[in-house]
């Protein structure tokens, strides 16, 4: 759960709040008059583009056509549900 603190509390306890974020990995939201203004969270390096991660990862791709099935349908059957989105 996200911890929310006012600017005044953040000013007084900044080091303690930084340690909290570092140790538990939970973000802290600093508010100003009850409105969120800043989020303090662990640093995440830039993620690579998912397509770049997959580039050159397929060594061989072979589609066998079922008798009486159109080519587009055969490709859909082979690559369909297994390549659906992964959760992040």
N, CA, C and O of each residue as an XYZ file, in Angstrom:
352
protein
N       0.836     -1.183      0.000
C       0.000      0.000      0.000
C       0.879      1.244      0.000
O       1.958      1.241      0.592
N       0.438      2.278     -0.642
C       1.192      3.517     -0.759
C       1.043      4.340      0.518
O      -0.066      4.577      0.996
N       2.181      4.771      1.058
C       2.166      5.630      2.241
C       2.048      7.075      1.768
O       2.745      7.482      0.838
N       1.176      7.851      2.399
C       1.019      9.268      2.077
C       1.437     10.091      3.280
O       1.034      9.812      4.409
N       2.253     11.114      3.027
C       2.693     12.011      4.094
C       2.611     13.449      3.596
O       2.736     13.711      2.399
N       2.402     14.367      4.515
C       2.355     15.785      4.157
C       3.774     16.298      3.926
O       4.746     15.647      4.308
N       3.888     17.464      3.301
C       5.207     18.055      3.074
C       5.917     18.336      4.392
O       7.133     18.174      4.490
N       5.170     18.752      5.397
C       5.782     19.068      6.693
C       6.386     17.809      7.323
O       7.496     17.852      7.854
N       5.664     16.699      7.266
C       6.189     15.444      7.825
C       7.364     14.960      6.987
O       8.353     14.468      7.532
N       7.266     15.095      5.672
C       8.377     14.685      4.813
C       9.634     15.471      5.150
O      10.724     14.906      5.231
N       9.480     16.775      5.345
C      10.624     17.626      5.659
C      11.304     17.155      6.946
O      12.532     17.136      7.028
N      10.525     16.782      7.931
C      11.072     16.358      9.222
C      11.646     14.940      9.180
O      12.579     14.636      9.924
N      11.109     14.077      8.331
C      11.486     12.659      8.361
C      11.974     12.138      7.015
O      11.802     10.956      6.717
N      12.572     12.986      6.206
C      12.970     12.591      4.848
C      13.891     11.371      4.838
O      13.645     10.431      4.083
N      14.932     11.365      5.650
C      15.874     10.228      5.651
C      15.183      8.935      6.052
O      15.425      7.886      5.455
N      14.332      9.008      7.051
C      13.587      7.831      7.503
C      12.670      7.314      6.383
O      12.556      6.106      6.176
N      12.029      8.225      5.676
C      11.143      7.831      4.582
C      11.932      7.246      3.413
O      11.471      6.300      2.774
N      13.108      7.792      3.126
C      13.955      7.219      2.079
C      14.346      5.791      2.426
O      14.310      4.907      1.570
N      14.724      5.560      3.695
C      15.079      4.196      4.116
C      13.888      3.257      3.982
O      14.043      2.099      3.594
N      12.702      3.759      4.305
C      11.479      2.958      4.167
C      11.297      2.508      2.716
O      11.009      1.340      2.454
N      11.462      3.424      1.795
C      11.311      3.109      0.369
C      12.385      2.111     -0.058
O      12.090      1.148     -0.766
N      13.619      2.331      0.365
C      14.718      1.445     -0.012
C      14.536      0.030      0.534
O      14.750     -0.946     -0.186
N      14.147     -0.083      1.794
C      14.049     -1.396      2.431
C      12.814     -2.172      2.004
O      12.905     -3.370      1.736
N      11.664     -1.515      1.935
C      10.415     -2.214      1.644
C       9.990     -2.124      0.184
O       9.157     -2.907     -0.272
N      10.558     -1.177     -0.543
C      10.189     -1.016     -1.943
C       8.827     -0.378     -2.149
O       8.333     -0.321     -3.274
N       8.221      0.100     -1.081
C       6.900      0.726     -1.179
C       7.067      2.219     -1.439
O       7.862      2.879     -0.769
N       6.324      2.758     -2.406
C       6.440      4.194     -2.686
C       5.830      5.046     -1.571
O       4.969      4.594     -0.816
N       6.298      6.280     -1.495
C       5.755      7.270     -0.564
C       5.266      8.447     -1.398
O       6.000      8.955     -2.245
N       4.036      8.879     -1.162
C       3.475     10.026     -1.862
C       3.472     11.205     -0.900
O       2.938     11.124      0.206
N       4.080     12.306     -1.346
C       4.114     13.531     -0.544
C       2.960     14.412     -1.007
O       2.776     14.656     -2.199
N       2.189     14.880     -0.032
C       1.007     15.677     -0.365
C       1.202     17.131      0.052
O       1.969     17.443      0.962
N       0.486     18.004     -0.639
C       0.463     19.422     -0.308
C      -1.006     19.813     -0.186
O      -1.740     19.835     -1.173
N      -1.417     20.117      1.029
C      -2.825     20.423      1.325
C      -3.741     19.281      0.901
O      -4.832     19.494      0.373
N      -3.269     18.073      1.146
C      -4.075     16.884      0.867
C      -4.013     16.380     -0.559
O      -4.539     15.306     -0.852
N      -3.381     17.129     -1.458
C      -3.277     16.719     -2.862
C      -1.905     16.106     -3.125
O      -0.896     16.702     -2.747
N      -1.833     14.936     -3.760
C      -0.539     14.326     -4.070
C       0.276     15.230     -4.993
O      -0.239     15.740     -5.989
N       1.558     15.424     -4.653
C       2.416     16.266     -5.491
C       3.664     15.533     -5.967
O       4.117     15.755     -7.090
N       4.220     14.670     -5.137
C       5.466     13.975     -5.480
C       5.354     12.521     -5.039
O       4.792     12.221     -3.986
N       5.895     11.627     -5.854
C       5.979     10.210     -5.479
C       7.451      9.840     -5.367
O       8.239     10.111     -6.274
N       7.815      9.227     -4.260
C       9.177      8.755     -4.053
C       9.123      7.236     -4.141
O       8.408      6.579     -3.384
N       9.892      6.690     -5.080
C       9.884      5.237     -5.280
C      11.280      4.789     -5.639
O      12.153      5.609     -5.924
N      11.490      3.478     -5.626
C      12.778      2.927     -6.020
C      13.066      3.281     -7.467
O      12.159      3.365     -8.294
N      14.336      3.486     -7.759
C      14.755      3.789     -9.114
C      14.648      2.527     -9.972
O      15.081      1.447     -9.570
N      14.070      2.684    -11.143
C      13.997      1.577    -12.099
C      14.736      2.007    -13.350
O      14.439      3.051    -13.931
N      15.699      1.198    -13.762
C      16.407      1.551    -14.983
C      15.452      1.436    -16.165
O      14.423      0.765    -16.088
N      15.805      2.093    -17.246
C      14.939      2.067    -18.417
C      14.814      0.631    -18.915
O      15.803     -0.088    -19.060
N      13.597      0.245    -19.165
C      13.361     -1.094    -19.682
C      13.643     -1.108    -21.175
O      13.460     -0.114    -21.879
N      14.091     -2.262    -21.628
C      14.293     -2.407    -23.054
C      12.959     -2.619    -23.740
O      12.008     -3.122    -23.142
N      12.903     -2.232    -24.989
C      11.732     -2.457    -25.808
C      11.509     -3.967    -25.922
O      12.443     -4.688    -26.274
N      10.304     -4.468    -25.636
C      10.048     -5.906    -25.707
C      10.407     -6.511    -27.061
O      10.837     -7.663    -27.128
N      10.237     -5.758    -28.123
C      10.600     -6.283    -29.441
C      12.110     -6.442    -29.573
O      12.580     -7.369    -30.233
N      12.870     -5.549    -28.952
C      14.328     -5.690    -28.979
C      14.772     -6.944    -28.223
O      15.724     -7.613    -28.627
N      14.089     -7.256    -27.140
C      14.420     -8.464    -26.383
C      14.170     -9.718    -27.210
O      14.897    -10.703    -27.086
N      13.139     -9.681    -28.054
C      12.787    -10.845    -28.863
C      13.566    -10.932    -30.174
O      13.638    -11.997    -30.786
N      14.145     -9.818    -30.600
C      14.851     -9.798    -31.874
C      15.931    -10.881    -31.895
O      16.728    -10.990    -30.963
N      15.950    -11.666    -32.946
C      16.916    -12.754    -33.162
C      16.739    -13.901    -32.170
O      17.647    -14.719    -32.022
N      15.608    -13.985    -31.493
C      15.396    -15.081    -30.547
C      14.721    -16.281    -31.197
O      14.750    -17.376    -30.637
N      14.111    -16.098    -32.373
C      13.480    -17.209    -33.080
C      14.493    -17.771    -34.064
O      14.921    -17.082    -34.989
N      14.870    -19.024    -33.859
C      15.853    -19.645    -34.726
C      15.215    -20.275    -35.950
O      15.799    -20.288    -37.033
N      14.010    -20.797    -35.765
C      13.325    -21.456    -36.878
C      11.829    -21.341    -36.666
O      11.339    -21.551    -35.557
N      11.100    -21.008    -37.724
C       9.648    -20.915    -37.653
C       9.080    -21.720    -38.805
O       9.348    -21.420    -39.969
N       8.298    -22.740    -38.486
C       7.733    -23.612    -39.512
C       6.242    -23.758    -39.248
O       5.827    -24.091    -38.137
N       5.441    -23.507    -40.278
C       3.992    -23.628    -40.163
C       3.533    -24.779    -41.038
O       3.764    -24.789    -42.247
N       2.888    -25.739    -40.418
C       2.307    -26.828    -41.194
C       0.850    -26.505    -41.440
O       0.118    -26.137    -40.521
N       0.434    -26.646    -42.689
C      -0.946    -26.339    -43.048
C      -1.800    -27.584    -42.898
O      -1.462    -28.654    -43.404
N      -2.894    -27.429    -42.206
C      -3.849    -28.523    -42.087
C      -4.650    -28.603    -43.383
O      -4.946    -27.574    -43.989
N      -5.008    -29.831    -43.819
C      -5.774    -29.971    -45.053
C      -7.109    -29.225    -44.950
O      -7.839    -29.382    -43.972
N      -7.417    -28.418    -45.962
C      -8.686    -27.714    -46.007
C      -8.753    -26.455    -45.172
O      -9.815    -25.839    -45.091
N      -7.647    -26.044    -44.541
C      -7.632    -24.837    -43.715
C      -6.866    -23.763    -44.468
O      -5.790    -24.019    -45.007
N      -7.426    -22.557    -44.504
C      -6.749    -21.458    -45.184
C      -5.430    -21.143    -44.488
O      -5.273    -21.411    -43.297
N      -4.485    -20.575    -45.228
C      -3.158    -20.283    -44.694
C      -3.212    -19.365    -43.474
O      -2.528    -19.626    -42.484
N      -4.001    -18.310    -43.524
C      -4.100    -17.377    -42.401
C      -4.619    -18.068    -41.156
O      -4.147    -17.791    -40.053
N      -5.583    -18.962    -41.311
C      -6.119    -19.681    -40.162
C      -5.089    -20.619    -39.570
O      -5.017    -20.772    -38.351
N      -4.288    -21.251    -40.421
C      -3.262    -22.168    -39.933
C      -2.230    -21.423    -39.095
O      -1.806    -21.924    -38.053
N      -1.822    -20.245    -39.531
C      -0.861    -19.452    -38.768
C      -1.476    -19.036    -37.438
O      -0.793    -19.061    -36.414
N      -2.728    -18.660    -37.432
C      -3.410    -18.259    -36.216
C      -3.472    -19.421    -35.223
O      -3.296    -19.214    -34.022
N      -3.719    -20.634    -35.709
C      -3.783    -21.795    -34.831
C      -2.430    -22.083    -34.199
O      -2.364    -22.465    -33.030
N      -1.359    -21.906    -34.948
C      -0.026    -22.212    -34.437
C       0.435    -21.158    -33.441
O       1.019    -21.498    -32.412
N       0.180    -19.877    -33.730
C       0.745    -18.826    -32.894
C      -0.282    -18.138    -32.011
O       0.071    -17.202    -31.294
N      -1.519    -18.559    -32.033
C      -2.603    -17.888    -31.327
C      -2.415    -17.660    -29.852
O      -1.650    -16.773    -29.473
N      -3.077    -18.422    -28.995
C      -3.137    -18.125    -27.564
C      -1.800    -18.150    -26.847
O      -1.658    -17.489    -25.818
N      -0.820    -18.881    -27.341
C       0.463    -18.977    -26.645
C       1.209    -17.648    -26.657
O       2.057    -17.423    -25.793
N       0.925    -16.769    -27.601
C       1.646    -15.514    -27.696
C       0.851    -14.318    -27.223
O       1.129    -13.186    -27.617
N      -0.135    -14.561    -26.381
C      -0.962    -13.482    -25.837
C      -0.132    -12.731    -24.815
O       0.844    -13.276    -24.298
N      -0.495    -11.498    -24.510
C       0.254    -10.603    -23.612
C       0.632    -11.296    -22.308
O      -0.099    -12.131    -21.774
N       1.825    -10.904    -21.817
C       2.260    -11.349    -20.501
C       2.023    -10.225    -19.526
O       2.061     -9.054    -19.903
N       1.777    -10.568    -18.269
C       1.593     -9.535    -17.240
C       2.939     -8.960    -16.876
O       3.947     -9.666    -16.877
N       2.957     -7.676    -16.565
C       4.204     -6.993    -16.243
C       4.451     -6.947    -14.775
O       5.465     -6.403    -14.336
